[in-house]
Amino acid sequence: MSQFQKIINDSKPAVIDFWAAWCGPCRQISPVLENISKEPENSGIDFYKVDVDDHQDIAQEVGIKAMPTFVVFKDGNKVGELVGANPAGLKQLVQQGNAL
């Protein structure tokens, strides 16, 4: 099983940031995600980044059409998604993942 499959099938929620090196909004939101991931109340969630240029197969499998896209997975299911560099929306998505 691939590392990606292991991550999304885990019982611990995972927030995955689908980004690209050439994407300006991705670079802007990256420090926000970094800070959110370090907050103690988010210790029950794992955070990952997937470069869509390096992992086109994964991006295609998940249906990524724009960057940045943040997806929450738990037990193999996509349970939340946010498209765009929206700090308030990202915090809300992480809170949603925390509630699982």
Buried (B, 14 or more C-beta within 10 A) or exposed (E): EEEBEEBBBBEEBBBBBBBBEEBEBBBEBBEBBEEBBEEEEBEEBBBBBBBBEEBEEBBEEBEBEEBBBBBBBBEEEEBBBBBEBBBEBBBEBBBBBBEB
